[in-house]
Amino acid sequence: MALFSGALTKDAKIERPFDDEGVTCSVCHSIQSATTEGIGSYTIAPPALLELTDGRRIKDASDRDIFADVESHRRAMMRPLLQQPEFCASCHKAAVVPALNGRKWFRTFSVFDEWQQSAFSGETVQPLNARAYENCQSCHMPRQQTTGYALHRWPGGNTAIPAHYGWPQQVKATEEFLKKDIISVDIFALHRPTTDPPAVIAPIQDSTTVNAGQKVSVDVVLANRGVGHSFPAELRDMFEAWVEFKATDARGKVLIHSGAVSADGTLEWSAHAYRAVPISSDGQPITRHDIWNTRVGAFDRHIPAGRADVGRFTFDIPPDARTPIKLTAKLNYRRFNSRFIEWVAQSEKVKQSPVVEMTTATSELDLGAKPRATAQSNASASLDATQAANLRRRWRAYGVALFDQQQYEAAAHAFEQALNLAQKGSPDEAASCVDVALAYLRLERAGLSQAILEKANKFIGRAIEIAPKDGRARFYRALLSIKQFRYREALADLEALSRERPKDRQVWTQLASIYLLQRRDDEARQAYQHVLTIDADDTEAHFKLGGLYWRFGLTELAKIKQNHYVDRHTDTYRR
């Protein structure tokens, strides 16, 4: 409001009683149009409170006038744009620009793009699982059965503002939203690194044994099952989520406690935390959210939509430990982190937001004289269908977490365990076949290339035998075809997928690259231009279009694309 009222204009003398109001109703409902470029990429106009049937817009109306003509108020306030995820992209997609940092353009976050590439959007073939369509509004503004109107609390992750201003109902709504099983926690695998050979037991069961005096490691898997974008989203330099892992013996002796918060609110730095640490030009962490001073990012851990992460916790079993060893893993969340709060508290008293325990998992280890060999999947034959499906999901999440950490051999093994638990001929078997093939595609970089690719081909072939129309299987069949120089076959898959999923940027990028390789320049140009309709800041598309325009003799257009690429390339520094 300060910006659009003119109060931020240089030398402005306008009073600013509205500084504490934040984003009010009038802000969103005054936006007339928007693009997906972000950083406030919208057109805003003075709002009308009533729009009469004859088109007249009434800007000054009392509450009584509004309640007397709710339909005219609805016409003035609502437009289809407000129900589209692209509307949210105008703010929830951000970048720092040279005018702000005096250096270069760089993307800070893009929740919209993360959603658009997730299973929630239904627009891409890469997600691991299909799911019902859901967008920003349906998740954060669900329709209320009692009123028929959308909820305007926008529950998300902001516990700090309602806690600071004393709004308990909003704190409660936010905490309930965070606890809706959107992230799962699973104490899944046990490593005994000191044995020869090192032993891995998965999944952990209450009968899993360890020895007193032994060093062990426990893998905790966290899967993003219910968030349509990365978790945590957006400003990870200001707030954080983390795994609190604790192991105690039967007497309550603590063997490890990772992720503890001290009395002054500081989270131990070694915790398995989901946060970002930007670094300034003087090599110091940025703790006050002054992101325009960012020179490079030192750390940024998060879980993308539909993906998983694994935290490994290593500890010693004391010789005098008593059985059983109880394991507890919690996913905690808070906004803001202690570093930011300490800075704000220098000038204003801050009411700290609560630490929200989003989800918890427990397990036990048995202390035995000798460790019993626990089969990793032999017991699967005795499982009923529901138990087998649940175990398959756990193995698959473990595989995804290992894959995303580039532990491809271990990921392939986990995916194969999930495949063994899938019902023959089912969509689950097809999905797991693609998983295994994808792991082999990565292993191809470090092994006997053709032999590994043949293995990947076998699994992709089985997936397509089960589900001939499966988009994910066909996409990775195309990538396999490209690796084996079968471009005609790759094009057949990619062109069909581009018609089915016109907003899948990965499909269109691969399609454009083959056109470019085959010197089908005009088709490559159209494909890269289409990519830019999906994401106006796609760096590769701008770079390749620049080369094509030079080839076409379109010098001015080539320079525009070249400058756009140079401005946005991560390794570019411009004075």
Stockholm file with secondary structure:
# STOCKHOLM 1.0

chainA/1-575         MALFSGALTKDAKIERPFDDEGVTCSVCHSIQSATTEGIGSYTIAPPALLELTDGRRIKDASDRDIFADVESHRRAMMRPLLQQPEFCASCHKAAVVPALNGRKWFRTFSVFDEWQQSAFSGETVQPLNARAYENCQSCHMPRQQTTGYALHRWPGGNTAIPAHYGWPQQVKATEEFLKKDIISVDIFALHRPTTDPPAVIAPIQDSTTVNAGQKVSVDVVLANRGVGHSFPAELRDMFEAWVEFKATDARGKVLIHSGAVSADGTLEWSAHAYRAVPISSDGQPITRHDIWNTRVGAFDRHIPAGRADVGRFTFDIPPDARTPIKLTAKLNYRRFNSRFIEWVAQSEKVKQSPVVEMTTATSELDLGAKPRATAQSNASASLDATQAANLRRRWRAYGVALFDQQQYEAAAHAFEQALNLAQKGSPDEAASCVDVALAYLRLERAGLSQAILEKANKFIGRAIEIAPKDGRARFYRALLSIKQFRYREALADLEALSRERPKDRQVWTQLASIYLLQRRDDEARQAYQHVLTIDADDTEAHFKLGGLYWRFGLTELAKIKQNHYVDRHTDTYRR
#=GR chainA/1-575 SS CTTTTTTTSTTCCCCCTTTTCCSCHHHHHTEEEECTTCSSCEEECCCCSEECTTSCEESCCCHHHHHHTHHHHHHHHCCGGGGSHHHHHTTSEEEECHHHHSSCCEEEEEHHHHHHTSTTTTCCSCSSSCCCCCCHHHHHSCBCTTTSSBCSSCCSSCCHHHHHHTCHHHHHHHHHHHTSSCEEEEEEEEEETTSSSCEEECSCCTTCEECTTCEEEEEEEEEECSCSSCBSCSCTTTCEEEEEEEEECTTCCEEEEESCBCTTSCBCTTSEEECEEEEETTSCBCCSCCGGGEEEEEEECCBCTTCEEEEEEEEECCTTCCSCEEEEEEEEEESSCHHHHHHHHTTSCCCCCCCEEEEEEEEEEEECSSCCCCCSSGGGGGCCHHHHHHHHHHHHHHHHHHHHTTCHHHHHHHHHHHHHHSCTTSHHHHHHHHHHHHHHHHHGGGSCHHHHHHHHHHHHHHHHHHCTTCHHHHHHHHHHHHHTTCHHHHHHHHHHHHHHCTTCHHHHHHHHHHHHHTTCHHHHHHHHHHHHHHCTTCHHHHHHHHHHHHHHTCHHHHHHHHHHHHHHCTTCCCC
#=GC SS_cons         CTTTTTTTSTTCCCCCTTTTCCSCHHHHHTEEEECTTCSSCEEECCCCSEECTTSCEESCCCHHHHHHTHHHHHHHHCCGGGGSHHHHHTTSEEEECHHHHSSCCEEEEEHHHHHHTSTTTTCCSCSSSCCCCCCHHHHHSCBCTTTSSBCSSCCSSCCHHHHHHTCHHHHHHHHHHHTSSCEEEEEEEEEETTSSSCEEECSCCTTCEECTTCEEEEEEEEEECSCSSCBSCSCTTTCEEEEEEEEECTTCCEEEEESCBCTTSCBCTTSEEECEEEEETTSCBCCSCCGGGEEEEEEECCBCTTCEEEEEEEEECCTTCCSCEEEEEEEEEESSCHHHHHHHHTTSCCCCCCCEEEEEEEEEEEECSSCCCCCSSGGGGGCCHHHHHHHHHHHHHHHHHHHHTTCHHHHHHHHHHHHHHSCTTSHHHHHHHHHHHHHHHHHGGGSCHHHHHHHHHHHHHHHHHHCTTCHHHHHHHHHHHHHTTCHHHHHHHHHHHHHHCTTCHHHHHHHHHHHHHTTCHHHHHHHHHHHHHHCTTCHHHHHHHHHHHHHHTCHHHHHHHHHHHHHHCTTCCCC
//
